[in-house]
Amino acid sequence: MTDNQLDENEYFPEEETDADEGHEEGQRFEHYRFIADKGQNLLRVDKFLSVRIEGISRNRIQQAADAECILVNGVPVKASYKVKPLDVISIVMDRPRRELEILPEDIPLNIAYEDETLMVINKPAGMVVHPGHGNYTGTLVNAVAYHLHRDDIKELDDPRLGLVHRIDKDTSGLLLVAKTPEAKTHLSAQFFHKETKRLYVALVWGNLAEDSGTIEGNIGRDPRDRMLMRVFPEGDQGKTAVTHYRVLERFGYVTLVECRLETGRTHQIRVHMKQIGHPLFNDERYGGNEVLRGTHFAKYKQFVYNCFALCPRQCLHARTLGFIHPVTGREIHLESEIPDDMQQVIHRWRSYTASRELE
């Protein structure tokens, strides 16, 4: 496929939230660019592109425009926009262009809901969502390709993979997958316009001062370590990020909280909780894998290390997912039980707190 060829079934995705490693919500990558001639007559942008990209229909281009994936001079436009001389027309997507064959793999999936249009997967901790960064097999995308009997997928942007959003490798919970380009357009728009209902449960270090609150602060990559995200309170770097939290249960040295994302930046909950002094329990990347609260007694430290061993990852679970079905218009509301590794740690802390109160 050449730079100006596009499969008829290729999909122009909307913003993706809860980005996995390497991509964050709002990040766009240019796939095609055209500059109108000096003598260009006024012409609808969908028609302008349909004669310049081989193998694509105007209907697909109109879907791309609806998803705000067609930019003119850096600004999203509708399909009816009239191209003018020297306009710069770009088609952007939420992932870089890449040549990567997706191999279907027989990997078990815990499917919370499925119909002809979409499926919701309860992703276990430790499973990478999509290939890349050294993980080219064994990912959720490989499993979905097998489940949908897709043995002809050649690129990550194939619409039949249908990832509507992503969650980190070591975060467990609900993940939405569309089965058709039309469903993905509809569902992705719901994420973009903050019309979905997503709640996460996290165990964090420390005893939060308030029962609920909102954390605001631009999030971007740490210039000193590109593997880390950080908050830029000044607001002159990174992208706007807002997290709402509510205390569910207090254990003295750690707290169980519910988080609702208003935005979906990379590692948002992990970074925001660290910013206010409450890193996620056992979050190695953001310093939560140390004994940050409690006593100096060896017995207590051993208790914490035992908890780390029970849940060897950040204690974060995507528990609730709500959205409007793209075909029926019916509201879908799903909940996923907190997985056993987090449950065991929560139970340990609950018992520890109770024993301290009896002393």
KEGUTOR-612955 format. One record per residue (C-alpha): z, y negated, x negated; residue number from 0; residue in one letter. Coordinates in pm, whole numbers, plus 50000, padded with zeros to 5 digits. Example, Ala and Ser with C-alpha at 12.3 -4.5 7.8 and 13.67 -1.06 7.14 Angstrom:
% residues 2
up | north | east | seq | type
50780 | 50450 | 48770 | 0 | A
50714 | 50106 | 48633 | 1 | S
***
This chain:
% residues 359
up | north | east | seq | type
50000 | 50000 | 50000 | 0 | M
49896 | 49666 | 49852 | 1 | T
50092 | 49340 | 49875 | 2 | D
49883 | 49235 | 50176 | 3 | N
49900 | 49566 | 50359 | 4 | Q
50165 | 49650 | 50610 | 5 | L
50211 | 49962 | 50818 | 6 | D
50172 | 49892 | 51190 | 7 | E
50519 | 50036 | 51247 | 8 | N
50697 | 49832 | 50982 | 9 | E
50984 | 49631 | 51119 | 10 | Y
51103 | 49283 | 51026 | 11 | F
51481 | 49316 | 51055 | 12 | P
51729 | 49055 | 51164 | 13 | E
52032 | 48955 | 50961 | 14 | E
52251 | 49252 | 50878 | 15 | E
52626 | 49222 | 50873 | 16 | T
52907 | 49400 | 50699 | 17 | D
52678 | 49433 | 50403 | 18 | A
52710 | 49725 | 50169 | 19 | D
52728 | 49691 | 49792 | 20 | E
52466 | 49447 | 49669 | 21 | G
52354 | 49278 | 49990 | 22 | H
52539 | 49030 | 50205 | 23 | E
52482 | 48897 | 50551 | 24 | E
52232 | 48615 | 50554 | 25 | G
52072 | 48716 | 50225 | 26 | Q
51693 | 48725 | 50264 | 27 | R
51417 | 48851 | 50034 | 28 | F
51061 | 48729 | 50043 | 29 | E
50805 | 49003 | 50100 | 30 | H
50492 | 48795 | 50165 | 31 | Y
50393 | 48435 | 50092 | 32 | R
50082 | 48241 | 50187 | 33 | F
49991 | 47877 | 50126 | 34 | I
49758 | 47717 | 50378 | 35 | A
49445 | 47552 | 50238 | 36 | D
49406 | 47174 | 50227 | 37 | K
49143 | 47202 | 50498 | 38 | G
49343 | 47436 | 50723 | 39 | Q
49284 | 47372 | 51093 | 40 | N
49582 | 47387 | 51327 | 41 | L
49633 | 47757 | 51402 | 42 | L
49916 | 47960 | 51552 | 43 | R
50117 | 48126 | 51278 | 44 | V
50094 | 48471 | 51441 | 45 | D
49716 | 48450 | 51434 | 46 | K
49721 | 48304 | 51081 | 47 | F
49919 | 48604 | 50955 | 48 | L
49737 | 48871 | 51155 | 49 | S
49411 | 48801 | 50972 | 50 | V
49580 | 48792 | 50631 | 51 | R
49797 | 49103 | 50643 | 52 | I
49604 | 49424 | 50683 | 53 | E
49725 | 49674 | 50938 | 54 | G
49961 | 49458 | 51143 | 55 | I
49933 | 49353 | 51506 | 56 | S
50015 | 49011 | 51649 | 57 | R
50285 | 49179 | 51857 | 58 | N
50465 | 49287 | 51539 | 59 | R
50432 | 48938 | 51398 | 60 | I
50577 | 48792 | 51717 | 61 | Q
50872 | 49030 | 51686 | 62 | Q
50922 | 48909 | 51331 | 63 | A
50921 | 48549 | 51451 | 64 | A
51175 | 48632 | 51723 | 65 | D
51397 | 48780 | 51451 | 66 | A
51362 | 48456 | 51247 | 67 | E
51187 | 48645 | 50968 | 68 | C
50887 | 48410 | 50952 | 69 | I
50954 | 48089 | 50763 | 70 | L
50733 | 47785 | 50722 | 71 | V
50840 | 47559 | 50439 | 72 | N
51170 | 47747 | 50435 | 73 | G
51250 | 47705 | 50806 | 74 | V
51227 | 47981 | 51073 | 75 | P
50949 | 47919 | 51325 | 76 | V
50830 | 48067 | 51653 | 77 | K
50506 | 48264 | 51680 | 78 | A
50349 | 47963 | 51850 | 79 | S
50403 | 47733 | 51551 | 80 | Y
50077 | 47566 | 51444 | 81 | K
50006 | 47608 | 51073 | 82 | V
49909 | 47282 | 50900 | 83 | K
49740 | 47215 | 50566 | 84 | P
49950 | 47317 | 50262 | 85 | L
50219 | 47483 | 50473 | 86 | D
50402 | 47759 | 50285 | 87 | V
50438 | 48062 | 50514 | 88 | I
50681 | 48337 | 50411 | 89 | S
50785 | 48667 | 50561 | 90 | I
51142 | 48751 | 50466 | 91 | V
51353 | 49062 | 50516 | 92 | M
51712 | 49158 | 50454 | 93 | D
51633 | 49384 | 50159 | 94 | R
51420 | 49347 | 49848 | 95 | P
51083 | 49516 | 49842 | 96 | R
51120 | 49846 | 49674 | 97 | R
50923 | 50160 | 49619 | 98 | E
51174 | 50431 | 49697 | 99 | L
51101 | 50754 | 49876 | 100 | E
51366 | 50857 | 50126 | 101 | I
51422 | 51232 | 50111 | 102 | L
51567 | 51385 | 50427 | 103 | P
51883 | 51581 | 50339 | 104 | E
52081 | 51821 | 50553 | 105 | D
52409 | 51629 | 50539 | 106 | I
52648 | 51664 | 50836 | 107 | P
52689 | 51352 | 51049 | 108 | L
52981 | 51274 | 51276 | 109 | N
52793 | 51121 | 51570 | 110 | I
53010 | 50921 | 51809 | 111 | A
52724 | 50838 | 52048 | 112 | Y
52352 | 50910 | 52068 | 113 | E
52065 | 50866 | 52311 | 114 | D
51687 | 50822 | 52283 | 115 | E
51723 | 50462 | 52163 | 116 | T
52018 | 50453 | 51922 | 117 | L
52303 | 50640 | 51763 | 118 | M
52649 | 50546 | 51640 | 119 | V
52779 | 50733 | 51337 | 120 | I
53143 | 50767 | 51236 | 121 | N
53096 | 50730 | 50862 | 122 | K
53349 | 50895 | 50633 | 123 | P
53493 | 50712 | 50336 | 124 | A
53306 | 50789 | 50014 | 125 | G
52960 | 50807 | 50172 | 126 | M
52711 | 50551 | 50045 | 127 | V
52513 | 50398 | 50330 | 128 | V
52172 | 50355 | 50169 | 129 | H
52007 | 50454 | 49840 | 130 | P
52027 | 50227 | 49541 | 131 | G
52253 | 50135 | 49250 | 132 | H
52245 | 50490 | 49114 | 133 | G
52290 | 50658 | 49452 | 134 | N
51944 | 50777 | 49546 | 135 | Y
52046 | 51092 | 49731 | 136 | T
52338 | 51202 | 49942 | 137 | G
52347 | 50878 | 50138 | 138 | T
52381 | 50818 | 50509 | 139 | L
52015 | 50711 | 50519 | 140 | V
51910 | 51049 | 50376 | 141 | N
52121 | 51222 | 50641 | 142 | A
51977 | 51009 | 50922 | 143 | V
51621 | 51081 | 50805 | 144 | A
51695 | 51454 | 50831 | 145 | Y
51869 | 51423 | 51168 | 146 | H
51574 | 51235 | 51315 | 147 | L
51329 | 51486 | 51162 | 148 | H
51165 | 51213 | 50955 | 149 | R
50999 | 51376 | 50656 | 150 | D
50738 | 51104 | 50612 | 151 | D
50961 | 50806 | 50526 | 152 | I
50855 | 50637 | 50206 | 153 | K
51041 | 50308 | 50206 | 154 | E
51389 | 50182 | 50293 | 155 | L
51236 | 49927 | 50528 | 156 | D
51087 | 50199 | 50746 | 157 | D
51194 | 50107 | 51100 | 158 | P
51285 | 50463 | 51184 | 159 | R
51589 | 50441 | 50957 | 160 | L
51714 | 50170 | 51188 | 161 | G
52029 | 50052 | 51005 | 162 | L
52156 | 49760 | 51209 | 163 | V
52451 | 49682 | 50980 | 164 | H
52632 | 49834 | 50683 | 165 | R
52984 | 49904 | 50566 | 166 | I
53112 | 49966 | 50213 | 167 | D
53103 | 50309 | 50055 | 168 | K
53481 | 50356 | 50066 | 169 | D
53527 | 50202 | 50411 | 170 | T
53527 | 50448 | 50699 | 171 | S
53424 | 50389 | 51057 | 172 | G
53153 | 50317 | 51310 | 173 | L
52798 | 50235 | 51206 | 174 | L
52511 | 50155 | 51444 | 175 | L
52160 | 50298 | 51393 | 176 | V
51858 | 50204 | 51603 | 177 | A
51583 | 50460 | 51662 | 178 | K
51301 | 50219 | 51747 | 179 | T
51187 | 49883 | 51607 | 180 | P
51238 | 49725 | 51949 | 181 | E
51597 | 49849 | 51966 | 182 | A
51665 | 49723 | 51617 | 183 | K
51531 | 49378 | 51702 | 184 | T
51756 | 49360 | 52008 | 185 | H
52068 | 49500 | 51840 | 186 | L
52029 | 49299 | 51521 | 187 | S
52001 | 48982 | 51728 | 188 | A
52337 | 49067 | 51886 | 189 | Q
52495 | 49091 | 51541 | 190 | F
52331 | 48769 | 51429 | 191 | F
52453 | 48578 | 51734 | 192 | H
52804 | 48728 | 51706 | 193 | K
52774 | 48904 | 52041 | 194 | E
52905 | 49239 | 51920 | 195 | T
53269 | 49345 | 51921 | 196 | K
53387 | 49481 | 51588 | 197 | R
53747 | 49540 | 51492 | 198 | L
53873 | 49681 | 51163 | 199 | Y
54214 | 49823 | 51077 | 200 | V
54352 | 49757 | 50730 | 201 | A
54674 | 49827 | 50544 | 202 | L
54754 | 49534 | 50318 | 203 | V
55020 | 49455 | 50062 | 204 | W
55304 | 49226 | 50163 | 205 | G
55470 | 49103 | 50479 | 206 | N
55246 | 48843 | 50643 | 207 | L
55426 | 48526 | 50746 | 208 | A
55248 | 48495 | 51080 | 209 | E
55167 | 48754 | 51346 | 210 | D
54807 | 48632 | 51360 | 211 | S
54582 | 48390 | 51180 | 212 | G
54239 | 48294 | 51060 | 213 | T
54113 | 48298 | 50703 | 214 | I
53827 | 48067 | 50611 | 215 | E
53659 | 48023 | 50277 | 216 | G
53308 | 48055 | 50139 | 217 | N
53239 | 48393 | 49979 | 218 | I
52998 | 48451 | 49693 | 219 | G
52961 | 48656 | 49377 | 220 | R
53211 | 48587 | 49102 | 221 | D
53012 | 48426 | 48817 | 222 | P
53237 | 48602 | 48565 | 223 | R
53191 | 48949 | 48717 | 224 | D
52889 | 49015 | 48939 | 225 | R
53051 | 49329 | 49080 | 226 | M
53319 | 49117 | 49245 | 227 | L
53306 | 48874 | 49531 | 228 | M
53536 | 48573 | 49542 | 229 | R
53635 | 48285 | 49766 | 230 | V
53516 | 47936 | 49677 | 231 | F
53765 | 47713 | 49863 | 232 | P
53577 | 47402 | 49764 | 233 | E
53289 | 47506 | 49987 | 234 | G
53024 | 47410 | 49737 | 235 | D
52937 | 47771 | 49652 | 236 | Q
52900 | 48097 | 49841 | 237 | G
52846 | 48128 | 50215 | 238 | K
53068 | 48048 | 50510 | 239 | T
53305 | 48332 | 50597 | 240 | A
53567 | 48356 | 50874 | 241 | V
53811 | 48643 | 50931 | 242 | T
54064 | 48662 | 51216 | 243 | H
54363 | 48893 | 51173 | 244 | Y
54650 | 49021 | 51389 | 245 | R
54956 | 49213 | 51274 | 246 | V
54983 | 49560 | 51429 | 247 | L
55288 | 49696 | 51249 | 248 | E
55514 | 49578 | 50968 | 249 | R
55655 | 49807 | 50701 | 250 | F
55829 | 49547 | 50487 | 251 | G
55630 | 49581 | 50167 | 252 | Y
55298 | 49651 | 50342 | 253 | V
55153 | 49550 | 50680 | 254 | T
54905 | 49715 | 50914 | 255 | L
54662 | 49454 | 51047 | 256 | V
54361 | 49435 | 51275 | 257 | E
54073 | 49219 | 51152 | 258 | C
53789 | 49067 | 51350 | 259 | R
53491 | 48934 | 51158 | 260 | L
53327 | 48615 | 51271 | 261 | E
53084 | 48650 | 50981 | 262 | T
52993 | 48955 | 50775 | 263 | G
52985 | 48877 | 50405 | 264 | R
53001 | 49143 | 50136 | 265 | T
53361 | 49272 | 50101 | 266 | H
53473 | 48999 | 50339 | 267 | Q
53801 | 49149 | 50460 | 268 | I
53890 | 49269 | 50112 | 269 | R
53823 | 48931 | 49953 | 270 | V
53981 | 48719 | 50224 | 271 | H
54301 | 48923 | 50232 | 272 | M
54331 | 48898 | 49856 | 273 | K
54276 | 48522 | 49881 | 274 | Q
54586 | 48482 | 50099 | 275 | I
54792 | 48705 | 49870 | 276 | G
54766 | 49032 | 50064 | 277 | H
54512 | 49264 | 49896 | 278 | P
54420 | 49585 | 50073 | 279 | L
54639 | 49879 | 49984 | 280 | F
54478 | 50081 | 49700 | 281 | N
54175 | 49851 | 49673 | 282 | D
54096 | 49911 | 49308 | 283 | E
53828 | 49646 | 49285 | 284 | R
54052 | 49369 | 49411 | 285 | Y
54382 | 49465 | 49253 | 286 | G
54541 | 49652 | 49542 | 287 | G
54585 | 49971 | 49339 | 288 | N
54897 | 49838 | 49167 | 289 | E
55253 | 49824 | 49296 | 290 | V
55241 | 49466 | 49422 | 291 | L
55550 | 49459 | 49645 | 292 | R
55882 | 49643 | 49658 | 293 | G
56153 | 49753 | 49420 | 294 | T
56143 | 49837 | 49051 | 295 | H
56302 | 50177 | 49100 | 296 | F
56104 | 50471 | 48964 | 297 | A
56152 | 50661 | 49290 | 298 | K
55986 | 50381 | 49488 | 299 | Y
55697 | 50352 | 49244 | 300 | K
55640 | 50727 | 49268 | 301 | Q
55635 | 50694 | 49647 | 302 | F
55359 | 50432 | 49622 | 303 | V
55157 | 50641 | 49374 | 304 | Y
55185 | 50938 | 49609 | 305 | N
55043 | 50720 | 49887 | 306 | C
54757 | 50618 | 49659 | 307 | F
54683 | 50987 | 49601 | 308 | A
54680 | 51056 | 49977 | 309 | L
54424 | 50781 | 50037 | 310 | C
54231 | 50727 | 49714 | 311 | P
54034 | 50426 | 49842 | 312 | R
54094 | 50090 | 50007 | 313 | Q
54275 | 50138 | 50338 | 314 | C
54008 | 49992 | 50565 | 315 | L
53853 | 50146 | 50877 | 316 | H
53589 | 50010 | 51118 | 317 | A
53763 | 50124 | 51436 | 318 | R
53593 | 49946 | 51727 | 319 | T
53228 | 49876 | 51803 | 320 | L
53097 | 49714 | 52121 | 321 | G
52743 | 49603 | 52205 | 322 | F
52492 | 49576 | 52488 | 323 | I
52249 | 49866 | 52514 | 324 | H
51900 | 49731 | 52437 | 325 | P
51735 | 49927 | 52719 | 326 | V
51989 | 49975 | 52997 | 327 | T
52177 | 49648 | 52948 | 328 | G
52499 | 49844 | 52982 | 329 | R
52795 | 49752 | 52763 | 330 | E
52877 | 50026 | 52514 | 331 | I
53232 | 50033 | 52375 | 332 | H
53331 | 50292 | 52117 | 333 | L
53648 | 50357 | 51922 | 334 | E
53707 | 50572 | 51619 | 335 | S
54045 | 50718 | 51532 | 336 | E
54195 | 50608 | 51205 | 337 | I
54103 | 50887 | 50960 | 338 | P
54358 | 51133 | 50833 | 339 | D
54393 | 50984 | 50483 | 340 | D
54494 | 50644 | 50621 | 341 | M
54705 | 50805 | 50894 | 342 | Q
54908 | 50994 | 50637 | 343 | Q
54975 | 50679 | 50437 | 344 | V
55075 | 50484 | 50749 | 345 | I
55309 | 50767 | 50850 | 346 | H
55467 | 50768 | 50504 | 347 | R
55530 | 50394 | 50517 | 348 | W
55668 | 50418 | 50870 | 349 | R
55913 | 50687 | 50761 | 350 | S
56006 | 50493 | 50448 | 351 | Y
56080 | 50179 | 50650 | 352 | T
56291 | 50375 | 50899 | 353 | A
56495 | 50534 | 50621 | 354 | S
56564 | 50192 | 50464 | 355 | R
56687 | 50056 | 50797 | 356 | E
56939 | 50341 | 50819 | 357 | L
57085 | 50267 | 50477 | 358 | E
***
